[in-house]
Amino acid sequence: AAEVEIARGDVEEATDQAELAVEHAVASNRKHFEAAAHTTAMDAWLARFAARGDTASLQQARAHRDAAAAAYEGLGRHALAESVRKKYGQGSSVTMAT
């Protein structure tokens, strides 16, 4: 799973696994799975950004942040949505400005 690959430092595999998980979660049409998958994908892309410093990774992390927060908001889970936003902001000084 993506979380394991993040811990191992394999950011390429982590983002691949996370994107696959998002696809499956969206296909399941279950918003809580989708929200969790987007949150993990955000983490994977932030790890990739930390390893590489590339803008594309940061943009992907931001897109997953927004998707996760929107899914949690749609479920009425406002505290979880805010938690995702805060977690993204803790990624680096760059994320604090976005």
C-alpha positions as CSV (number, residue, x, y, z in Angstrom):
1,A,0.0,0.0,0.0
2,A,1.0,3.6,-0.5
3,E,1.6,4.2,3.2
4,V,4.2,1.4,3.3
5,E,6.0,2.8,0.3
6,I,6.1,6.2,1.8
7,A,7.6,4.8,5.0
8,R,10.2,2.9,2.8
9,G,11.0,6.1,1.0
10,D,9.9,4.8,-2.4
11,V,8.0,7.9,-3.5
12,E,7.5,6.6,-7.1
13,E,5.8,3.5,-6.0
14,A,3.9,5.3,-3.2
15,T,2.3,7.7,-5.7
16,D,1.5,4.9,-8.2
17,Q,-0.2,2.9,-5.4
18,A,-2.0,6.0,-4.1
19,E,-3.4,6.9,-7.6
20,L,-4.6,3.3,-8.1
21,A,-6.3,3.4,-4.7
22,V,-8.1,6.6,-5.7
23,E,-9.3,5.1,-8.9
24,H,-10.7,2.1,-7.0
25,A,-12.3,4.3,-4.4
26,V,-14.0,6.5,-6.9
27,A,-15.3,3.4,-8.8
28,S,-16.7,2.1,-5.5
29,N,-18.9,5.2,-5.3
30,R,-18.3,5.3,-1.5
31,K,-17.3,8.8,-0.4
32,H,-15.6,7.8,2.8
33,F,-13.3,5.5,0.8
34,E,-12.7,8.2,-1.7
35,A,-11.9,10.8,1.0
36,A,-9.4,8.4,2.7
37,A,-7.8,7.5,-0.7
38,H,-7.3,11.1,-1.6
39,T,-5.8,11.8,1.8
40,T,-3.3,9.1,1.3
41,A,-2.6,10.3,-2.2
42,M,-1.9,13.8,-0.8
43,D,0.6,12.3,1.6
44,A,2.3,10.3,-1.2
45,W,2.6,13.4,-3.4
46,L,3.9,15.5,-0.5
47,A,6.5,12.8,0.1
48,R,7.5,12.9,-3.5
49,F,7.6,16.7,-3.4
50,A,9.9,16.5,-0.3
51,A,12.2,14.1,-2.2
52,R,12.3,16.0,-5.4
53,G,11.1,19.5,-4.9
54,D,9.2,19.5,-8.2
55,T,6.2,21.7,-8.7
56,A,4.1,18.9,-10.4
57,S,4.2,16.8,-7.2
58,L,3.0,19.8,-5.2
59,Q,0.2,20.4,-7.6
60,Q,-0.9,16.8,-7.4
61,A,-0.8,17.0,-3.6
62,R,-2.9,20.1,-3.7
63,A,-5.5,18.5,-6.0
64,H,-5.8,15.5,-3.7
65,R,-6.1,17.8,-0.6
66,D,-9.0,19.6,-2.2
67,A,-10.7,16.3,-3.3
68,A,-10.3,14.8,0.1
69,A,-11.6,17.9,1.9
70,A,-14.6,18.1,-0.5
71,A,-15.4,14.5,0.1
72,Y,-15.2,14.9,3.9
73,E,-17.3,18.0,3.7
74,G,-19.9,16.2,1.6
75,L,-20.1,13.6,4.3
76,G,-20.6,16.2,6.9
77,R,-17.2,15.5,8.4
78,H,-16.0,19.1,8.7
79,A,-13.3,18.4,11.3
80,L,-11.7,15.7,9.1
81,A,-11.8,18.1,6.1
82,E,-10.0,20.7,8.2
83,S,-7.6,18.1,9.4
84,V,-6.6,17.3,5.8
85,R,-6.1,21.0,5.1
86,K,-3.9,21.4,8.1
87,K,-1.9,18.3,7.3
88,Y,-1.2,19.6,3.9
89,G,-0.1,22.9,5.4
90,Q,2.4,21.1,7.6
91,G,4.1,19.5,4.5
92,S,6.6,22.4,4.0
93,S,7.0,26.1,3.9
94,V,5.9,26.0,0.3
95,T,2.6,24.3,1.1
96,M,1.9,27.0,3.8
97,A,1.5,29.5,1.0
98,T,-0.9,27.5,-1.1
